[in-house]
Amino acid sequence: MRRWLLFVLPVLAWSLCAAALLTAPSAVPADVPLPVEETPAPSSTPSGGLIALTFDDGPRRSTTTALLDGLAARGVQATFFLIGKQVAEYNQDLLQRMDAEGHQIGIHTYDHVMLSGLNAADFSAQVDKTRSLFQSILGHNGFLLRPPYGSTDPAVRSMAGCPIILWSIDPEDWDDQNADRVVEHVVSRAKDGDIILLHDIFPTSVEAALRIVDQLHARGLYFVTVEELFAARHITLEPGKVYRCAYP
């Protein structure tokens, strides 16, 4: 009996180790901080795919700072569609931080007004003014546009001067500001190529965003900016064209 155990136990131990290696998840661990400046773009699509996390209506000093801290701890870059007035009056340093940490910057008008129906002068006061502000602070251009309420028309598309980015998942986090509901809504629907819409001006949305990142990381999804998402799909973003997702 003892000789039989001496033979069987090593074989059993070797089998268990091999099984563990074969079933180890390939996802980026959500609880392992990655240095933001050293996080490379994926050379190939991870097992769970690519997804873009986007935020509207900021920046707001308290909530956006907490969000940036949480994203940095997870090595995640997002895309922020910002209100020009919010940047000009209070938060130029937050804009600079976003840019330095690898997040993508987008325009969400100067005063959060609906762009559909505006004449050329009013459109310029909302979009071109914001573009010029961001360029003066950051020293570069190339900003995307997200119209408030997702409202577009032929005039908006012709005057945009850049790609227009909407979304494929909207949990309406602004409505009840319920983090549990927002997390469930997004995580149950998220898939390769989605663009998620959240708002970084609510504490509950910041909490939900970081929980979403952790849970989708565990599923193997890799977070990228909007620009990186479309580049990975070999889709060239064109001025005036509307994009909602980048499904494979």
N, C-alpha and C positions, 0 to 999 in steps of 0.2 A: 504493500500500500504506500509506504513512504517513498519507494523508488518511483512509483507512478505519479505521485504528487510533484516530485522534483522535476519530472519531465513535463507535466502538463502546465504547471504554474508559469514558467518562463514563456511558453508558447502563448498562453492566454494574455499575459501582460503585453507581449509584442503586438498581438492582434488589436488590443484596445488602443495602444498608441497610434497604430496605423490608421485606425478608424477615426480617431480624433483629428489627425492631420488632414484626412480626406474631407472631413465635414466642417473644417474651420471656415468661418464666414470671410468673404472677401471685402466686406464693407469697411469704409473708414470708421474706426471706433469713435463714437460720439464723445466719449469721456477722455480722449487723449488730445490735449491741446496741440495744435500745429502752428508753428510760427507763420504769421500771415505773409511775410515777405519771402518765405521760402516754400510756400505751397505751390507746386507746379500745376499747370493745366494738365488734365489727363491726356495721355497719348492715345488711349483707346477708351471706348465707352465701358464704364464699370458694369458689373453684372446687373445692377438695378437700374442703370441708365443715368441720364443727366436731367437736372431740374433747375429752374431759376426762381429765386425768391425775390420779390419786388415789394417796395414800400412807397406809399403815397402820403402827401400832405405835410411832411416834415420839412426841415428838422424842428424838433422840440427839445430844448436843452436837456431836461431830465430823462425823458424816455428814450430819445435817440442815443444819448450817451450810454445808457444801460444796454441798449441793443448792440451798439458797436462793441462794447466790452464783451458781451456774450458771444457775438460772432467771431471776434478775434480769438477768444479762448478755444473755439471749435475749428479755427482755420477755414472759416466760410466767408466767401464774398457774395454780396447781394447787389441789387440795383435799386437806387433811390431816386424817385421822381419828386423833386423838391419844389416848394413854393418860393418864388424869388424874393418876395417881401420878407419871408421868414429868415432867409439867409442874409439879406442886406441889413436888417435891423438888429439881429441878435446872434447869428450863428455862422459867421464866416469861417471861424476856426473849425467848426464841425464839418463844413464842406471840405476844407483842406484835409482834415483827418480822414474822411471817407475816401478821398482821392488817394492819399498816401498809403492807405491800407488795402488798396486794390479793389474797392467797390466801384461800380459804374454809376455815373451821375446822369440823371435825366431831368427834363423840364416838365413841370406840372402847372405852368402859367405863373404870372407874378402875383395875382390876387385870388387864385382859385375860382375862375369864372368859366362858364361854358363857352367854348370856342365857336360852336356852330352858330352861324348867323352873324358873326362879327364882320365888319368891314375891314379893309386892309390896314387902316391906321390903328384900329382897336386891337386887331390881331397882333400887330407888331408890338403894341404896348404890353401885351401879355407874354408873347413868346420870344420875340427878338430882344426885348429888353432883358428878359431873364437869361437868354443865351449870352448876351454881352456882359451881364453881371458875372456869370459863372466863369466866362473866359477871362475877365479881368482879374479874378481872384486866383484861378488855377493856372492861367497861362496857356491853356489849350482849348480846343473846340471839340466837336464830335459828340454832342449831347443828343440823346434820344428825346422824343416827345411822347408824353401820355396826356391826352386831353382829359380834364376833369369830367367825371361821370362816363368816360369812354365815348363821349359824343363827338362824332365826326360827320362831315359832309364834303362834297366835292371841293368847296372853297378851302376848308381846313387842310385837305390833302394837298391841294395845289400850293398853299402858302406855307406849309410846315417847314420845308427846308431841311428835313431830316426824317428818318424812319419813325413811324407811329407804332407804339407798343401797347397793346391791350393785355388780355390775360385769358387763361383757360380755367382757372379755379378762383372763385371769389366767395369766401365764407361770410361776407358782410360782417366783418369783425366790429365795425363801427356801430352796429345796431344794438345788440344786447350786451356787448363787451363781456362775453362769457368765454373765458379761455378754454374751458373743457370742451364746449361745443365747437369752437373754432378748430381746435386740434383734431377732434374726431372728424369734422367735415373735410379738412384738408388731407389728413393721413389716409382716410378711407378711399379717397379719389385719386391721389397723386400717382403719376406714372411718368415714364420716360418722355421728356419733351414738354412737360407742362410749364406754364408760367403762373406762379401763385401771387395773388394780390392781397396785401395786408397794409395796415396803416401804423406807422411808428410813433404816433402821437398819443396812443393809449397804453397805459401800463399792462392791461390785460393782453393786448396784441403783442407786446414785447415778450411777455411770458409765453404766450402761445407759440410765437415764432421760434423761440429757442427749444421748446418741447417738440415742435414739428421737426426741427433740424435733427434733434437727437433720435427721434423715432424713425425718420426716413433714412438717416445714416445707417441705422441698424438694419434696414431693409436693403442696403447697398446702393441707395441713390447718392449721387455726387452733386453738390451744389456749385453752380457756376453763375456768372453774370449773364445777362441777356445776350450781350455781344458774343460771349464764349459759347453759349448754347447754339446760336445760329451758325457760328463758325464751325463748330463740331459737326453740324449737319451739312456743311458746304453750301449754306444759303447766304447770299450776299444781301444785306439789308439795304433797301433802296429808299431814297427820300420820297415822302408822300405816300408810301405804301403801308398798309395796316397789317400788323402781325399779331397773332393771338397765341401761338404755340409753335413748337418745332418738333412735332412727332416724327419718329423715324419711318 
